[in-house]
Amino acid sequence: MRLFLFCRHLATLCIALLLLAPLSPPALGADTTRLRALALDFDALNTRIRDNEVGKAEARQRFTGLVRALSREYRTAGGVDYPVESWCFPLKGYGYRAIGGRGDGYQKGGYDYFAGNRHSGHPSHDIFIHDRSQTGLDDRTGRPVQVLSLTGGVVVAAETQWQPGSRLRGGNYLWILDPATQSLVYYAHNGALHVEVGDLVRPGDVIAEVGRTGLNAYKKRSPTHLHLTVLSVADGLPVASNPYRTLLKTKLTE
């Protein structure tokens, strides 16, 4: 009888631990060589699009092919499909109240990803930190604010070499493809980056620090912020999507 009760309690404990356990990380030991190669190809294409060095027809064709190949290889490489319910607010220590204009900053306008650095519109949300002195440090802690991955996925593009005087609008940026939800997420104006092209990430992983990089973000008139864009690539091509309502429900990290 005692053995039966012990086994029953043990089973109950195991179920409880499973329910409380964090989402599984990418499979250990999986071969990510092919995924990293595809991500580097995407990064090269993204740079050519950004700098208006490739025609739109060619860019669309290559973009669609790479997104589909990356989505297939993601699972083979041990990538995990994280549901929207697991998404994390992208600034550590902050919540939805830090989003500029209560979400009114999102202006799709005539946005076209394939227009690169010359695109119009602002299909994005600027998420502001407490930084009155514009040093890139949080007024409350005196430390940089960590940028967290909103979604799971794979890092498919990055810029680390921005310098003052450059006309590149995004500064030091990251693009992360989430095959689970077919989303392409853009994090711009970062300081230091903590991930590289080809890395697998989970919701809440530290990917960068908030910075003041980028043509306009560097200027004194601009409060320090993260620029966040979410594009849907469900049909193979990038379409601006407003994540505001989702951001209101994301997990917060102190």
Residue pairs with C-beta under 8 A, 6 or more apart in sequence:
23 80
23 82
23 86
23 202
23 203
24 80
25 80
25 202
26 77
26 78
26 79
26 80
26 200
26 202
27 78
27 80
28 78
29 78
30 76
30 77
30 78
31 76
31 77
32 77
32 78
32 198
32 200
34 73
34 76
34 77
35 70
35 73
35 74
35 76
35 77
35 79
35 154
35 198
35 200
36 197
36 198
37 198
38 66
38 69
38 70
38 73
39 70
39 154
39 155
39 156
39 157
39 197
39 198
40 197
40 198
41 66
42 66
42 67
42 70
42 156
42 157
42 175
42 177
43 156
43 157
43 158
43 197
45 54
45 59
45 62
45 63
45 66
46 156
46 157
46 175
47 157
47 159
48 54
48 59
49 59
49 63
49 113
49 114
49 116
50 116
50 117
50 168
51 116
51 117
52 115
52 116
52 117
52 118
54 62
56 114
59 114
60 114
60 237
63 114
63 236
63 237
63 238
64 236
64 237
67 177
67 184
67 233
67 236
68 236
70 154
70 156
70 177
70 179
71 177
71 179
71 182
74 153
74 154
74 177
74 179
74 200
75 81
75 179
77 154
77 200
78 200
79 152
79 153
79 154
79 179
79 200
80 152
80 180
80 202
81 152
81 179
81 180
82 151
82 152
82 178
82 180
82 202
82 203
83 180
83 181
84 181
84 246
86 152
86 203
86 251
87 150
87 151
87 203
87 246
87 250
87 251
88 148
88 149
88 150
88 203
88 204
88 250
88 251
88 252
88 253
89 95
89 96
89 148
89 150
89 247
89 250
89 251
89 252
89 253
90 127
90 147
90 148
90 149
90 150
90 187
90 226
90 228
90 250
91 98
91 127
91 129
91 145
91 146
91 147
91 148
91 210
91 226
92 145
92 146
92 147
92 148
92 206
92 253
92 254
93 138
93 141
93 145
93 146
93 253
93 254
94 127
94 129
94 145
94 252
95 252
96 247
96 248
96 250
98 127
98 128
98 129
99 105
99 125
99 126
99 127
99 244
99 247
100 125
100 126
100 127
100 128
100 225
103 125
103 242
103 244
105 122
105 124
105 125
105 126
106 122
106 123
106 124
106 125
106 242
106 244
107 121
107 122
107 123
108 121
108 123
108 240
108 242
109 120
109 121
109 122
109 123
110 120
110 121
111 119
111 120
111 121
111 122
111 123
111 240
112 119
112 120
113 119
113 231
113 238
117 167
117 168
117 169
117 170
121 240
123 229
123 231
123 240
123 241
123 242
124 186
124 227
124 228
124 229
125 227
125 228
125 243
125 244
125 247
126 225
126 226
126 227
126 228
127 225
127 226
127 228
128 223
128 224
128 225
129 138
129 145
129 210
129 224
129 225
129 226
130 138
130 139
130 140
131 137
131 138
131 139
131 223
131 224
132 139
133 139
134 212
134 220
134 223
134 224
136 144
136 191
136 209
136 210
136 211
136 212
136 224
137 143
137 144
138 144
138 145
144 191
144 192
144 209
144 210
145 209
145 210
146 206
146 208
146 209
146 210
147 187
147 190
147 206
147 207
147 208
147 209
147 210
147 226
148 203
148 204
148 205
148 206
148 207
148 253
149 176
149 185
149 201
149 202
149 203
149 204
149 205
149 207
150 176
150 185
150 203
150 228
150 230
150 243
150 250
151 176
151 178
151 180
151 181
151 183
151 185
151 201
151 203
152 178
152 180
152 200
152 201
152 202
152 203
153 176
153 177
153 178
153 179
153 180
153 183
153 185
153 200
153 201
154 176
154 177
154 179
154 198
154 199
154 200
154 201
155 174
155 175
155 176
155 195
155 196
155 197
155 198
155 199
155 201
155 207
156 175
156 176
156 177
156 184
156 197
157 173
157 174
157 175
157 197
158 172
158 173
158 174
158 175
158 193
158 195
158 196
158 197
159 168
159 170
159 171
159 172
159 173
160 172
160 193
161 172
162 168
162 171
162 172
162 213
162 214
164 218
166 215
167 215
168 214
168 215
169 188
169 214
169 215
169 216
170 186
170 188
170 189
170 213
170 214
170 227
171 188
171 189
171 190
171 211
171 212
171 213
171 214
171 215
171 217
171 218
172 188
172 189
172 190
172 191
172 192
172 193
172 208
172 211
172 213
173 186
173 187
173 188
173 189
173 190
174 186
174 187
174 190
174 193
174 195
174 207
174 208
175 184
175 185
175 186
175 187
176 184
176 185
176 187
176 201
176 207
177 183
177 184
177 185
177 233
178 184
178 185
182 232
182 233
182 234
183 230
183 231
183 232
183 233
183 241
184 230
184 231
184 232
184 233
184 238
185 228
185 229
185 230
185 231
186 227
186 228
186 229
186 230
186 231
187 207
187 208
187 226
187 227
187 228
188 214
188 217
188 226
188 227
188 228
188 229
189 210
189 211
189 212
189 213
189 214
189 217
189 225
189 226
189 227
190 208
190 209
190 210
190 211
190 213
190 226
191 208
191 209
191 210
191 211
191 212
191 213
192 208
192 209
192 211
193 207
193 208
194 206
194 207
194 208
194 209
195 201
195 205
195 207
195 208
201 207
203 251
204 251
204 253
210 224
210 225
210 226
211 217
211 224
212 218
212 222
212 224
214 227
216 222
217 224
217 225
217 227
228 243
229 240
230 240
230 241
230 242
230 243
231 238
231 239
231 240
231 241
232 238
232 239
232 240
232 241
233 239
